[in-house]
Amino acid sequence: MHCEQIQIQISSANVLDAQVEEHLQSCANCREFHRFSNEMMSKVGNIDIPAMSPRVYEQVKARRSKPRTKVVEFGLGLASVSLAVLVIGAMLSGGKAEAAYRQMRTQMTKVTSVHMTIYWRPGQGNVEDGPLQRIYDLWWQPSAWREKASRREGGDRLQVAEGTGIKFYRYDETSKKVESSEEANMNPSDFSLEMVAKQYMDTPAKFEESPLDDKTNLIIAINKGGWSRMKFYVDPSTNLPYKADKEYQTNGTWKISGHFDFEFNRPIPKSMFDPSDLVPRP
Amino acid sequence: MKNPRSSPFEFAELYAEYGQTLYRFCYRLTGNRTEAEDLTQDVFVVALRDAHRFRGEANVRTWLYQIAIYQARSWRAKRRRERTIRTEQATSTSGMETRLAIEQALDSLPPKLKHAFLLVKVEQFTSLEAADILKLPEGTVKFHVYEAIKQLKAFLEDRNAIEGYEIAPTQSDAGVTNAL
């Protein structure tokens, strides 16, 4: 092999093969390249990097939960154009239906507890035949989350605010113990609609709203591309959804890919947020 | 991240596991704390926004680095002018220390070489994983790492900046020194 081929191998290999080792014995040029490569790896790897600000976490959380308002900002920026533009904009973005959606969103931030059950089809994104399967259950109360899922889906876990950070708990099958880890300067997320439908919040292109019967309003949020949507079945007395469907469009037909059941403001047993509850019962 | 989940565990655990690592990677890409923090933020915001698109073909770490590289490319395009000014200022400082020299050497690399070098040599991805992240053939990635090392060497030799770094020819090396 030529020196260049040897040096290309040295550049990316963790372990040198016998042929390269043999070449290095007799080639000072490649030996020096090898030495320099290792030196650079070490020096770049050991560059003193200032600690990341804890604000980053909070900022990600804030940006995550903040719906985009680019359309609104753009409209305001063009205020001089005319009121007519804004009227057309409002018509396109859903008007009354969007208002109903935003009302539901506001109510969801005011709840005191949540139990959510999520169903999905096996093989994410597959909207072909196959029954929906219960994937996981989530419980929320301020400063704490509990999740029950199959082991493949993350297992049974708990996170609670502790001090200035979050404590994560999980049952370890190997040690047969509840293991915990801590992360400083973080807070558990609050419950919000964005958690359920963040991709629709990011690009809500169109809303529809209609009474389904005297106890249910149907609110539909359709994504920007028009290929997926979320249907919320809302109790008009509380403006809170009791169930929702995620749907994808294939060949002009909407098919359900996921389903949510919601229970709001019901007492959750204290034990749900106790780490000892993670231990499987015989 | 197995399903397009709506779980708070996804964000908190994702951040706890990869936040610092990604930030360090972003710092090495940008050479600036504020910009590295902004880039790290962008990576997580995009990851959370696009979580429903994550199909599990790649592992989560690879997927996050793919986002980081994509965001870094956009960042570089936006800040090309500012960067040029800062580099020029830094270059004019006399008595550079090793760290500054290394950062400048890294900064002198074309982005494609820098990305390949950092992923393979510092983040310890295999060339195959790096190829997946960079969306390039594995052979190209290997060549980029090799080119990066050559260019770093040339840059640092020009400045004679690494402490104790010197091409010290032994008897058997005589005659090849200049080729280095």
Contacts between the chains, C-beta under 8 A, distances in Angstrom:
chain1	res1	chain2	res2	distance
A	4	B	146	7.8
A	7	B	146	5.7
A	7	B	149	7.8
A	7	B	150	7.9
A	8	B	142	5.3
A	8	B	143	6.1
A	8	B	145	8.0
A	8	B	146	4.4
A	9	B	142	7.7
A	11	B	120	7.5
A	11	B	121	7.9
A	11	B	142	6.3
A	11	B	145	4.2
A	11	B	146	4.1
A	11	B	148	7.9
A	11	B	149	5.6
A	12	B	120	5.4
A	12	B	126	7.9
A	12	B	127	4.2
A	12	B	141	7.2
A	12	B	142	4.5
A	12	B	145	5.1
A	12	B	146	7.6
A	14	B	124	7.9
A	14	B	126	7.6
A	28	B	170	7.2
A	28	B	172	6.0
A	28	B	173	3.9
A	28	B	176	5.4
A	29	B	176	5.0
A	29	B	179	6.0
A	29	B	180	6.8
A	32	B	167	7.1
A	32	B	173	7.7
A	32	B	180	5.6
A	33	B	149	7.2
A	33	B	153	7.8
A	33	B	180	8.0
A	36	B	149	6.8
A	36	B	153	5.4
A	37	B	121	7.4
A	37	B	149	5.2
A	39	B	162	7.3
A	39	B	165	7.4
A	40	B	102	7.9
A	40	B	121	6.9
A	40	B	149	6.4
A	40	B	152	5.6
A	40	B	153	7.9
A	41	B	121	4.4
A	41	B	122	6.7
A	43	B	98	7.2
A	43	B	102	5.4
A	43	B	162	7.2
A	44	B	28	6.8
A	44	B	102	6.1
A	44	B	106	6.6
A	44	B	117	7.9
A	44	B	118	7.4
A	44	B	121	6.9
A	44	B	122	5.3
A	45	B	121	7.8
A	45	B	122	5.1
A	47	B	28	6.9
A	47	B	99	6.1
A	47	B	102	6.3
A	47	B	103	6.9
A	48	B	99	6.6
A	49	B	23	7.9
A	49	B	24	5.3
A	49	B	27	4.9
A	49	B	28	7.7
A	50	B	27	7.7
A	50	B	33	4.9
A	52	B	19	7.1
A	52	B	20	6.4
A	52	B	23	4.3
A	52	B	33	8.0
A	52	B	36	7.6
A	52	B	37	6.0
A	52	B	40	6.8
A	53	B	37	5.9
A	55	B	37	7.7
A	56	B	19	7.4
A	56	B	23	7.3
A	56	B	37	5.1
A	56	B	40	5.7
A	56	B	41	5.6
A	57	B	15	6.0
A	57	B	19	7.1
A	59	B	41	5.4
A	60	B	11	7.7
A	60	B	15	7.2
A	60	B	41	5.3
A	60	B	44	4.5
A	60	B	45	5.9
A	60	B	48	7.6
A	61	B	11	7.5
A	63	B	41	6.9
A	63	B	45	5.0
A	64	B	11	7.2
A	64	B	44	8.0
A	64	B	45	6.2
A	64	B	48	5.4
A	64	B	49	7.8
A	116	B	6	7.6
A	118	B	5	7.6
A	118	B	6	6.9
A	120	B	3	5.5
A	124	B	2	7.2
A	124	B	3	5.0
A	124	B	4	6.3
A	124	B	55	6.4
A	124	B	56	7.4
A	125	B	4	7.8
A	125	B	55	6.7
A	135	B	3	6.2
A	136	B	5	7.7
A	136	B	7	7.2
A	138	B	6	7.8
A	138	B	7	6.3
A	138	B	8	7.9
A	140	B	8	7.6
A	145	B	7	7.8
A	145	B	8	4.9
A	145	B	9	6.7
A	147	B	7	6.0
A	147	B	9	5.7
A	152	B	2	6.9
A	153	B	2	5.7
A	153	B	3	6.9
A	154	B	2	7.3
A	154	B	7	7.5
A	154	B	9	6.5
A	157	B	9	6.0
A	159	B	8	7.1
A	159	B	9	6.5
A	159	B	12	6.0
A	166	B	12	5.8
A	166	B	16	7.7
A	168	B	12	7.3
A	168	B	13	6.7
A	168	B	16	7.2
A	181	B	16	7.3
A	183	B	12	7.2
A	183	B	15	7.6
A	183	B	16	4.3
A	186	B	12	6.4
A	186	B	15	7.0
A	186	B	16	7.3
A	188	B	8	6.3
A	188	B	12	6.7
A	189	B	8	4.1
A	189	B	11	6.4
A	189	B	12	7.0
A	195	B	6	4.9
A	195	B	7	7.8
A	195	B	8	6.7
A	196	B	6	4.8
A	197	B	6	7.7
A	198	B	6	7.6
A	198	B	48	6.8
A	198	B	49	6.4
A	199	B	4	7.9
A	199	B	49	6.8
A	199	B	50	8.0
A	199	B	52	5.6
A	202	B	49	5.6
A	258	B	4	7.5
A	260	B	6	7.8
